[in-house]
Amino acid sequence: MKLFSEHLLSELDKQLQNIHSKTDNPVQYAELAIKTLIPIFENLKTKFLKHTFTNKSEEISFFRDTKPQFAAKLIYYNKIYNIETNKPFGSKKAIRKYYNLELFKLQAFYNENKEFYKYYKTDNKSLDHKYFLRGKHDLRHTLDSFYFQADNRFSTSHDYKVAKIIANEKLKSYIENEISKLEQKEESIVVNANTKTQKWTGSKVGLIELIYALHTEGVFNNGTSELKEVATFFETTFNIDLGQFNRAFLEIRARKSERTKFINTLKEKLILRMDDADEN
């Protein structure tokens, strides 16, 4: 059973990685993940029900370590799907408040299950025979209502709690990351609002001359950038169309005198500015 489960989990992880490589939209990848997980989880259950454990330790290991790994993924992606499809339309403040409420729910689960959380996280095994063997539930050990609806052939009193703990830790990271993205966007908006757009008001030929000089010097990406890439960058940055810049370069080369006219002017004016600064 252990080898089968490990192989199944490995295949599942590969499929989930493939899903994430195709889309970074949380609703899309959560939906695809759930569709992938359900038949795999059913496959695990079918194999389990046909299996006969040789001892109680093997059964405990399955419900404490193996099954929760599968169930946690299903809980995690289902929760992401629900969070993102119910996310409010509106200001970033409203969305942040929504995400913080979800974090509050995770904290509430932790508060309600502090004792078991500590038991599981400290790798305590003293009550495993009650928590992770079938038919051993004890009402004095805070049971989830889910347990009474589950298939008792494939559930113990606490394997679902373990899955929730694993899923919740991933959910906490996911939500905190989404909040961080919101804050980064806000900072970007503030920066952009305070930064005046710079428009190139000199001659196109002068800019082309400068681009060729900078590219020749290899100052972009350690000299690995293509000339076209550099020209496109300047066009985007200064909102200007340089047209057939290579033809303009031919005209620059064909000049009878001062082939680097624009660069020479830059040099002269910069020296004058320095001289003026020295005098003051």
N, C-alpha and C positions, 0 to 999 in steps of 0.2 A: 504493500500500500504506500509506503514511504517513497520508494523509487518512482512509482506511478505519479504520485502527487508532485514530486520535485520536477519530473519531466513536464507535467501538465502546466505547472507554474512557470517554468522556463519558456514554454511555447506561448503562454499568455503574455508574459512580459515582452516577448518579441513582437507580438501582434499590437500591443499597446504602444510600443516605441514606433512602430510603423504608422499607427494612427496619428501620433503626435508629429511625426515628420511631414505629414500631408496637410495639416491645418493647425493653426494656433488659436482658432476660434473656440472658446470653451464650450459653447452649446453644441457645436458640431462634434468636437472630439469626445465630449461626454456621452453624447447619444451613440456614437460609433462604438465607444468603449463598452457601454451597457449592452449593446447588441452582441458584442463579442463575448462578454462575460457570462451572460445568462446560459448559453448552451454549454460552456466550459464548466460552470458551476454545477449544472445538471449532470454532466459527465462525471464529475467528481462524486456527486451523490450516488449515482448509479453504481459506480465502482465500489464505493464505500459499503453500500447495502448488501453487496455480494461478498464482501470480505469478512473473514472471521479473525478477530484479534486473538493472538496467542496468550496475551497477558494484559492486565489493567494498565500497565505503564505505556504500552503501545497505544491504547485507546486514549489515555490522558494526553499523550504527545500529539495525537491527531487533533484533538479538540482545543488544546492550548496553543499549539504552534502552527499546525498545518491549515486547518479549515479557516481560521481567522485571516490568514494571508489572502485568501480568495475573497472572503466575505467583505473584508476591509476595502478592497478595490471597488467592489460593487456599491458599497455604502458611499465611498468617496465620490465616485463619478455621478452617482444618482443625486447626491447632495449638490454637487457643482451644477448639474443640469437644472435643478430646482432653484438654486440661488440665482443663476444667471437669467433664467427665463422669467423670474419674478422680480428682477432688478428694476427699480423705478426709473421712469424717464424723467429727467429733470436736471437740476444743478449738481455739481460735484459734491456740494455739501450734503444734499439729500442722499446721494449714492454712498458717500462715506458713512453717513448715519446708518444706512441700511447694512453696510458691511460690518460696522461696529456692533449692530444688534446680533448679527450672526456669530460674532466673536463672543458676545455675552452668552449666547445659547451654548456654545462650546464650554465656556467657563462654568455654566450652570450644571452641565453634565458631569464635569470634573468634581464640582462641589458635592453633588449627590452621590458620587461614587469614590470619594477620597480614599476610604479604607481599601477597597479592592484595587484602586489605581496604585496605591503604595505597595500592596501585596504583589501585584503583577510586575511593577517596575523594579522592585528589589529582588526579583527572581525567587520569591518565597514559594515553596512547594508544599508546605505543611497541610494545606486544605485542598490540594488538587483532587483528592479522591472524592470531594464533595462538589467541587466546581466543574470538573471536566470528565465526569463519568455520567453516562445516561441514567436517568431515573433516580438521581440522587439530589434533586432540588430540595432546598430548605427555605421556607418562607421568611426565616429570620435573616437571610442573607440577601437583602434587596434584589428582588427579581424584576427584570423588565417585563412589561405586559406582553412583549413580543414572544417571550418564551412559551406562553400558554397557547399561542396560535401556531407555533412552529411544529414541524414534524419531529416528534420526540425520538424517532429512530435515528435522526440525523442532527440532534441538538442536545446540548447540556445546559445547565442553568446559567453558565457564564461565558461560553465561547463567543456569544454575540457581543458581550461587554468588551472582550479583548479586541474583537474586530472594530468596535466603535472607538476604542482608545487609539488604535493604529490609524484609522480613518480620520479621526478628529485632529490628530497631530499634523497630518498632511493638509487637512482643510485649514487649520490655523495658519500654516505657512502660505497657502494659496491666497487666503483672504488678506493677510498682512501684505503680501506682494501686490495685490490689486489696489490696496489703500496707498501703498508706496508709489504706484504708477500714477494714481490720481494727484498725489502731491507733486510729483515730478512734472506733470502736465501743467499744474498751476504755476509752478516756478518758471517753466518755459514761457507761459503766457505773459507773466510779469516782465520777464527779460525782454521778450519781443516787443511788448508795449512800450518799454523804456528805451528801445533801440531804434533810432531813426534809420529808415532804409537809405542805403547809399547807392546813388545812381551815377553811372559813369557819364560825365558831361564833356570829357575831352574827345579827341578824334579817335575813330575806330582804328585808323592806321597806327596811331601812337600806342594804343592798347595792344595791338597785334605785335608791334615791335617789342613791347615789354614782355609779352607772353613768350615769344621766341627766345628772348634773352634769359628769362627765368628757367625755361625748359632746358635750354642749353647748359645752364649752370647746374642743373640736376637738383633743384631745391625741393621738388615734390616727391614724397615717398622714396627718398634716397635715390632719386634718378630713375625710378622704375615706371613712372607714369608716362603714358603715350601723349604725344602732342595734342591729339584730338580730345583726350580726357581733360587736359588742362584748359584747353580753349572752351570746352563745354562748361567747365566749372566757373570760368569767368563770365560766360554768357548768362548762366543761372544766377550767379551772385549779383551781377550788376544789371540784370534784366536788359541785356543788349544782344542783338543779332549780329554776329561778326561776319556772316555770309561765307564766301569762299576765301577764308583767311590765308590759305596757301598762295592764292593768286596775289593777294595784297603783299605777301612776303616777297614775291618775285619783283614787284614794283619797288619795294624797299631796297632790294639788292641792286636794282638797276639805277639807283640814284647816282648822279654824277659826283655830288659832294655830300658830305655828312650822311653816310648811310644809316648811322644810328642817331638821327636828328632828335628824336624824342628823349632818348636816354641821355644824350649830351645835355639837353635842356634841363632834365631832372638834376643832373650832376651840378650844373652851373647854379641853379636856383637853390639847391641844398647848401652849396658852399657859401653863397650869399647870406643865407639864413644863419648859418653858423657864424659867419663874420659879424653879422648884426648882433647876434647873441653875445659874442665876445666883447663887442663895444659897450653893450649895456651891462 
